[in-house]
Amino acid sequence: MSRKMKHLISENVDFNDDGKIKSLDVYAPFRLNLGIIILVMIMMAFGILMLFSASMPKAYTSQGNSMYYVIRQGEFLLAGFVMAIIIAFLPIKKFDFWPITILVFLVALGVAVWTMWKGEVVNGARRWIFIGGTSFQTSELIKIAVVFFIAGYRSGIQRLRKKGWFTAKKSFSQKTVDAIVDITFPGICVLVVLGIVLAQPHMSCFLILGAISFISFLCCGIPLRSWIRGGAILLAIGIIGLGGFYMTLSTAKREKIQNNFAHVVTRLNIFASMNSEEEEGEEKADEDEKYQSNQSIIAVGSGGMTGVGFGNSRQKYMYLPEAHNDYVYSIICEELGFVGGVSVLVLFWLFMIGGFYVSWKANSLFTRVLTAGYTSLITLQAFLNVGVDIGAIPPTGITLPFFSFGGTANFFFMIAVGIILSVSRTGTKRKTMKLVV
């Protein structure tokens, strides 16, 4: 039997009395999830189209080329799409290897430290590094790496336990060992990376990383007793560590840390000012601080049911400063109306359903955590961006995947899609059919 045919035949083979094969169960061939591919391609095309409309005035005035942002976006999306296809055709189990997990975590940690130490300051935050004249937002790599680390770590621990590792003689000691292995140790690793991201400061990335890390841990099937005991140990270590670190800081450094997070207070004030009546003595955001949020809501409200027409937005003519970036969804609603805005939400809802379906059909802990984590990353970021643009949550600086301008972000979103497709092809339970010879 050829090597090509072996992966199609299951272990269930029936023989005749003379020893010849009577029937056998044949696996369905490996196939990519066509629904996810179609959805991503639609979002890429839709996103490029809306980015062209939203970015045209700013691209012309700032770069002298109305197609500048579209061309840059297209380059990164194309590179990401090629990488996604390559990854999709690689067997996902080849990535479930301890050295790869460790390497991915060390890269994430190293990139985070390097950015905090040598990164470029943009808009008051040190989040960028420049490679060959191209800006690179390292937090996008870290998002992918953290989910991969959790998946690889939990899969590795599962294999080691089957070999008899991490056992204790007493029941109480065993529960403590399990808690440390399941929650405390990986929690410390993740929190170290999150802490460095927070120090940049990058609050929106910190919140997303925290959310997808929690979701990834939930998908690991960790017992409740490990959550309670390991979480308590982790909390104690965190309080002692942060408390000791803060006590050693000078007054000047404490004030510097507080100033680094002043923008968080400003954004909360913006949200509070726009969603409550002004009260005497209460600190509110001024009109300049609320300007962008107000313009976003005006854009959304101007669209009505069917919009003012593609390309006819008024807010993109420098009224809404980040129309091509954080607030591209507002331009979609203005030009395509309620119908266009809902269409974007439906696309991400369908992507979420498709991603979680792949996760549900996963044949291993590693593949289940990967798909759940990356699906959550893309959809959570999308819904948070929409929430900001319609004024439902405070401004966060979160982009809309596949729509907002951002080469680094969209490249790594495509990497995540490639891994999900790889799982759908080689990391899910395969159907069988009986073949009579």
C-alpha positions as CSV (number, residue, x, y, z in Angstrom):
1,M,0.0,0.0,0.0
2,S,1.4,3.4,-1.0
3,R,2.2,6.0,1.7
4,K,-0.3,8.3,0.0
5,M,-3.1,5.9,0.7
6,K,-2.3,4.9,4.3
7,H,-3.7,8.1,5.8
8,L,-7.0,7.4,4.2
9,I,-7.6,4.0,5.8
10,S,-8.7,3.7,9.5
11,E,-7.9,0.8,11.8
12,N,-11.3,-0.9,11.2
13,V,-10.7,-3.6,8.6
14,D,-12.8,-6.8,8.1
15,F,-11.3,-9.9,6.6
16,N,-12.8,-13.0,4.9
17,D,-12.2,-16.5,6.0
18,D,-9.4,-16.9,3.5
19,G,-7.7,-13.8,4.9
20,K,-8.6,-11.4,2.2
21,I,-10.0,-7.9,3.0
22,K,-13.8,-7.9,3.0
23,S,-14.4,-4.3,3.9
24,L,-12.6,-1.4,5.5
25,D,-13.4,2.1,6.9
26,V,-12.0,4.9,4.8
27,Y,-11.3,8.3,6.1
28,A,-12.6,11.4,4.3
29,P,-9.7,13.2,2.6
30,F,-8.1,16.2,4.2
31,R,-10.0,19.4,3.3
32,L,-9.7,23.0,4.2
33,N,-12.7,24.8,5.7
34,L,-14.1,26.4,2.6
35,G,-16.5,28.6,4.5
36,I,-13.7,30.3,6.5
37,I,-11.7,30.9,3.3
38,I,-14.7,32.5,1.5
39,L,-15.5,34.7,4.5
40,V,-11.9,35.9,4.9
41,M,-11.6,36.7,1.2
42,I,-14.9,38.6,1.3
43,M,-13.7,40.6,4.3
44,M,-10.3,41.3,2.6
45,A,-12.0,42.6,-0.6
46,F,-14.7,44.5,1.3
47,G,-12.0,46.0,3.6
48,I,-9.8,47.1,0.8
49,L,-12.7,48.8,-0.9
50,M,-13.8,50.7,2.2
51,L,-10.3,51.6,3.1
52,F,-9.9,53.2,-0.3
53,S,-12.9,55.3,0.2
54,A,-12.1,56.2,3.9
55,S,-8.4,56.9,3.3
56,M,-8.4,58.7,0.0
57,P,-8.5,62.4,1.3
58,K,-5.9,61.8,3.9
59,A,-3.6,59.8,1.6
60,Y,-3.7,62.5,-1.0
61,T,-3.0,65.4,1.5
62,S,-0.4,63.6,3.6
63,Q,1.3,61.3,1.0
64,G,0.4,62.9,-2.4
65,N,-1.1,59.6,-3.5
66,S,-4.7,58.8,-2.9
67,M,-4.0,55.1,-3.2
68,Y,-1.1,55.1,-0.7
69,Y,-2.9,53.4,2.2
70,V,-4.6,50.9,-0.1
71,I,-1.4,49.9,-1.7
72,R,0.4,49.4,1.6
73,Q,-2.6,47.5,3.0
74,G,-2.7,45.3,-0.1
75,E,1.0,44.4,0.2
76,F,0.7,43.2,3.8
77,L,-2.6,41.4,3.1
78,L,-1.1,39.6,0.1
79,A,2.0,38.6,2.1
80,G,-0.3,37.4,4.9
81,F,-2.5,35.5,2.5
82,V,0.4,33.7,1.0
83,M,1.7,32.8,4.5
84,A,-1.8,31.7,5.5
85,I,-2.0,29.3,2.5
86,I,1.5,27.9,3.3
87,I,0.6,27.3,6.9
88,A,-2.8,25.8,6.0
89,F,-1.1,23.0,4.0
90,L,1.3,22.1,6.8
91,P,0.2,19.4,9.2
92,I,-0.7,21.2,12.4
93,K,0.7,18.4,14.6
94,K,4.2,19.4,13.4
95,F,3.8,22.6,15.5
96,D,2.9,20.7,18.7
97,F,6.5,20.4,19.8
98,W,8.1,21.6,23.1
99,P,11.1,23.4,21.4
100,I,8.7,25.4,19.2
101,T,6.5,26.3,22.1
102,I,9.5,27.6,24.1
103,L,10.9,29.4,21.1
104,V,7.6,31.2,20.5
105,F,7.3,32.3,24.1
106,L,10.9,33.5,24.2
107,V,10.4,35.5,20.9
108,A,7.3,37.1,22.4
109,L,9.1,38.0,25.6
110,G,12.2,39.2,23.8
111,V,10.2,41.4,21.4
112,A,8.2,42.9,24.3
113,V,11.4,43.7,26.2
114,W,13.1,45.1,23.1
115,T,10.1,47.3,22.3
116,M,10.0,48.7,25.8
117,W,13.7,49.4,25.8
118,K,14.4,50.4,22.2
119,G,11.0,51.0,20.6
120,E,9.9,54.2,18.9
121,V,7.5,56.5,20.7
122,V,4.4,57.2,18.7
123,N,1.5,59.2,20.2
124,G,3.1,59.0,23.6
125,A,3.5,55.2,23.7
126,R,6.5,53.0,23.0
127,R,4.9,50.3,20.8
128,W,6.8,50.3,17.6
129,I,10.1,49.2,16.2
130,F,11.4,50.0,12.7
131,I,12.9,47.3,10.5
132,G,14.2,48.4,7.1
133,G,12.2,51.6,7.2
134,T,9.0,49.7,7.9
135,S,7.1,50.2,11.2
136,F,6.3,47.1,13.1
137,Q,3.8,47.0,16.0
138,T,5.1,44.2,18.1
139,S,2.0,43.7,20.1
140,E,0.4,42.0,17.1
141,L,3.0,39.3,17.1
142,I,2.7,38.9,20.9
143,K,-1.1,38.3,20.6
144,I,-0.4,35.3,18.2
145,A,2.5,34.0,20.3
146,V,0.6,34.0,23.7
147,V,-2.2,31.9,22.4
148,F,0.3,29.5,20.8
149,F,2.3,29.3,24.0
150,I,-0.8,28.4,26.1
151,A,-1.9,25.7,23.5
152,G,1.6,24.2,23.3
153,Y,2.2,24.3,27.1
154,R,-1.1,22.6,27.9
155,S,-0.5,19.9,25.2
156,G,3.0,19.3,26.5
157,I,1.8,19.0,30.1
158,Q,-0.9,16.5,29.0
159,R,1.7,14.3,27.4
160,L,4.1,14.5,30.4
161,R,1.2,13.5,32.7
162,K,0.6,10.4,30.7
163,K,4.2,9.5,31.3
164,G,3.8,9.8,35.0
165,W,5.2,13.3,35.6
166,F,3.9,15.8,38.2
167,T,2.8,13.2,40.8
168,A,2.8,13.6,44.6
169,K,2.4,11.0,47.3
170,K,-0.2,12.9,49.3
171,S,-3.6,14.1,48.0
172,F,-3.2,17.6,49.3
173,S,0.3,17.9,47.8
174,Q,-1.0,16.5,44.5
175,K,-3.7,19.2,44.3
176,T,-1.1,21.9,44.9
177,V,1.2,20.5,42.3
178,D,-1.7,20.3,39.8
179,A,-2.6,23.9,40.6
180,I,0.9,25.2,40.1
181,V,1.4,23.3,36.8
182,D,-2.1,24.1,35.5
183,I,-2.5,27.8,36.4
184,T,0.3,29.4,38.5
185,F,3.4,28.7,36.3
186,P,1.8,29.4,32.9
187,G,-0.1,32.4,34.5
188,I,3.2,33.9,35.6
189,C,4.7,33.5,32.1
190,V,1.7,35.1,30.5
191,L,1.5,37.9,33.1
192,V,5.1,38.8,32.6
193,V,4.5,39.4,28.9
194,L,1.3,41.3,29.6
195,G,3.0,43.4,32.2
196,I,5.7,44.5,29.8
197,V,3.0,45.4,27.2
198,L,1.1,47.4,29.8
199,A,4.3,49.3,30.7
200,Q,4.7,50.6,27.0
201,P,1.8,51.6,27.8
202,H,-0.6,49.7,25.6
203,M,-3.8,49.3,27.6
204,S,-6.0,48.0,24.7
205,C,-3.5,45.3,23.8
206,F,-3.3,44.4,27.5
207,L,-7.0,44.0,27.7
208,I,-7.3,41.9,24.6
209,L,-4.4,39.7,25.6
210,G,-5.9,39.2,29.0
211,A,-9.2,38.2,27.5
212,I,-7.9,35.8,24.9
213,S,-5.5,34.2,27.4
214,F,-8.4,33.6,29.8
215,I,-10.5,32.1,26.9
216,S,-7.6,29.9,25.9
217,F,-7.2,28.6,29.5
218,L,-10.9,27.9,29.7
219,C,-10.6,25.7,26.6
220,C,-7.9,23.6,28.3
221,G,-10.4,21.7,30.5
222,I,-8.5,22.6,33.7
223,P,-10.3,21.4,36.9
224,L,-12.1,24.0,39.1
225,R,-9.9,23.1,42.1
226,S,-6.8,24.0,40.1
227,W,-8.4,27.3,39.1
228,I,-9.1,28.2,42.7
229,R,-5.9,27.1,44.3
230,G,-3.6,28.1,41.4
231,G,-5.4,31.4,41.0
232,A,-4.9,32.1,44.7
233,I,-1.2,31.4,44.5
234,L,-0.9,33.5,41.4
235,L,-2.8,36.4,43.0
236,A,-0.5,36.3,46.1
237,I,2.6,36.3,44.0
238,G,1.3,39.2,42.0
239,I,0.4,41.3,45.0
240,I,3.7,40.7,46.7
241,G,5.7,41.3,43.5
242,L,3.9,44.4,42.4
243,G,3.7,45.8,45.9
244,G,7.5,45.3,46.5
245,F,8.3,46.8,43.1
246,Y,6.2,49.9,43.7
247,M,7.7,50.4,47.1
248,T,11.2,50.5,45.7
249,L,10.3,53.2,43.2
250,S,11.2,56.9,43.8
251,T,8.5,59.5,43.8
252,A,9.6,60.8,40.4
253,K,9.3,57.3,38.9
254,R,5.9,56.8,40.5
255,E,4.7,60.1,38.9
256,K,6.1,59.0,35.6
257,I,4.1,55.7,35.7
258,Q,0.9,57.7,36.6
259,N,1.5,60.1,33.7
260,N,1.9,57.1,31.3
261,F,-1.7,56.1,32.1
262,A,-3.2,59.5,32.0
263,H,-4.7,58.8,28.6
264,V,-6.7,55.9,30.1
265,V,-8.4,58.4,32.5
266,T,-8.9,60.8,29.6
267,R,-10.7,58.1,27.5
268,L,-12.9,57.1,30.5
269,N,-13.8,60.8,30.9
270,I,-14.7,61.0,27.2
271,F,-17.0,58.0,27.5
272,A,-18.5,59.3,30.8
273,S,-19.0,62.8,29.3
274,M,-20.8,61.5,26.3
275,N,-23.1,59.1,28.2
276,S,-24.2,61.1,31.3
277,E,-25.5,64.4,32.3
278,E,-22.9,67.0,33.4
279,E,-22.8,67.4,37.2
280,E,-21.2,70.2,39.1
281,G,-17.8,69.3,40.5
282,E,-17.4,66.2,38.3
283,E,-14.4,66.1,36.0
284,K,-15.5,65.9,32.4
285,A,-13.7,65.7,29.1
286,D,-13.5,69.0,27.1
287,E,-14.7,69.4,23.5
288,D,-11.3,68.8,22.0
289,E,-11.0,65.5,23.8
290,K,-14.5,64.4,22.8
291,Y,-14.1,65.6,19.2
292,Q,-13.2,62.4,17.5
293,S,-15.8,60.3,19.4
294,N,-18.4,62.9,18.5
295,Q,-17.5,62.9,14.8
296,S,-17.6,59.1,14.8
297,I,-21.2,59.1,16.1
298,I,-22.1,61.8,13.6
299,A,-20.8,59.6,10.8
300,V,-22.7,56.6,12.0
301,G,-25.9,58.5,12.5
302,S,-25.6,60.3,9.1
303,G,-25.8,57.0,7.2
304,G,-29.4,56.2,8.0
305,M,-30.7,52.9,6.6
306,T,-28.8,52.7,3.3
307,G,-26.1,55.4,3.7
308,V,-25.1,58.4,1.7
309,G,-23.5,56.3,-1.0
310,F,-20.1,54.7,-1.5
311,G,-17.4,57.4,-1.7
312,N,-19.8,60.2,-0.6
313,S,-18.7,60.4,3.1
314,R,-18.3,63.9,4.4
315,Q,-16.6,62.9,7.7
316,K,-13.6,61.4,6.0
317,Y,-12.6,64.9,4.8
318,M,-10.5,65.5,7.9
319,Y,-13.5,65.8,10.2
320,L,-12.8,62.3,11.5
321,P,-8.9,62.2,11.9
322,E,-8.6,58.4,12.1
323,A,-11.2,57.6,9.4
324,H,-8.9,55.1,7.7
325,N,-7.8,53.4,10.9
326,D,-9.7,53.0,14.2
327,Y,-12.9,54.6,12.8
328,V,-13.2,52.9,9.4
329,Y,-16.4,51.3,10.6
330,S,-18.0,54.7,11.1
331,I,-17.3,55.5,7.5
332,I,-18.8,52.2,6.4
333,C,-22.0,53.1,8.4
334,E,-22.0,56.6,6.9
335,E,-21.6,55.5,3.3
336,L,-23.5,52.2,3.4
337,G,-25.8,52.9,6.3
338,F,-27.4,50.4,8.7
339,V,-27.3,47.7,6.0
340,G,-23.5,48.1,5.5
341,G,-22.8,48.2,9.2
342,V,-24.8,45.1,9.9
343,S,-23.2,43.3,7.0
344,V,-19.8,43.8,8.6
345,L,-21.1,42.4,11.9
346,V,-22.7,39.4,10.1
347,L,-19.4,38.6,8.5
348,F,-17.6,38.5,11.8
349,W,-20.4,36.5,13.5
350,L,-20.1,33.9,10.7
351,F,-16.4,33.8,11.1
352,M,-16.8,33.3,14.8
353,I,-19.2,30.4,14.2
354,G,-16.9,28.8,11.7
355,G,-13.9,29.2,13.9
356,F,-15.5,27.7,17.0
357,Y,-17.0,24.9,14.8
358,V,-13.4,24.0,13.8
359,S,-12.4,24.2,17.5
360,W,-15.3,21.9,18.5
361,K,-14.3,19.3,15.9
362,A,-10.6,19.5,16.9
363,N,-9.0,16.1,17.6
364,S,-6.5,17.3,20.3
365,L,-6.1,19.8,23.1
366,F,-3.5,21.7,21.1
367,T,-5.7,22.3,18.1
368,R,-8.8,23.1,20.2
369,V,-7.0,25.9,22.1
370,L,-5.3,27.3,19.0
371,T,-8.6,27.7,17.1
372,A,-10.6,29.0,20.0
373,G,-7.9,31.5,20.9
374,Y,-7.4,32.9,17.4
375,T,-11.1,33.0,16.6
376,S,-11.6,34.9,19.8
377,L,-8.8,37.3,19.0
378,I,-10.2,38.3,15.6
379,T,-13.8,38.5,16.6
380,L,-13.3,40.1,20.0
381,Q,-11.1,42.8,18.4
382,A,-13.7,43.4,15.7
383,F,-16.6,43.8,18.2
384,L,-14.6,46.0,20.5
385,N,-13.7,48.3,17.5
386,V,-17.4,48.5,16.6
387,G,-18.3,49.3,20.2
388,V,-15.9,52.2,20.2
389,D,-17.1,53.6,16.9
390,I,-20.8,53.6,18.0
391,G,-20.0,55.0,21.4
392,A,-20.9,51.9,23.4
393,I,-17.5,51.6,25.1
394,P,-14.7,54.0,25.8
395,P,-12.1,54.7,23.0
396,T,-9.4,52.0,23.0
397,G,-7.4,52.5,19.9
398,I,-8.4,49.0,18.6
399,T,-8.5,48.4,14.8
400,L,-11.0,46.5,12.8
401,P,-9.4,43.3,11.4
402,F,-9.1,43.2,7.6
403,F,-10.7,46.7,7.3
404,S,-8.6,49.2,9.3
405,F,-5.3,50.3,7.9
406,G,-2.5,48.4,9.7
407,G,0.0,46.2,7.9
408,T,1.4,44.4,10.9
409,A,-2.0,43.7,12.5
410,N,-3.5,42.4,9.3
411,F,-0.5,40.3,8.4
412,F,-0.7,38.5,11.8
413,F,-4.5,38.2,11.5
414,M,-3.8,36.2,8.3
415,I,-1.3,34.1,10.2
416,A,-4.0,33.2,12.7
417,V,-6.4,32.4,9.9
418,G,-3.8,30.1,8.3
419,I,-3.4,28.2,11.6
420,I,-7.2,27.8,11.9
421,L,-7.3,26.5,8.3
422,S,-4.4,24.1,9.1
423,V,-6.4,22.8,12.0
424,S,-9.5,22.4,9.9
425,R,-7.5,20.4,7.4
426,T,-5.4,18.1,9.5
427,G,-6.4,18.7,13.2
428,T,-10.1,17.8,13.3
429,K,-12.0,14.5,13.7
430,R,-12.4,13.0,10.3
431,K,-15.5,11.2,9.0
432,T,-15.3,7.6,7.8
433,M,-17.3,5.5,5.4
434,K,-17.3,1.7,4.9
435,L,-15.8,0.6,1.7
436,V,-16.7,-3.0,0.6
437,V,-14.0,-4.6,-1.5
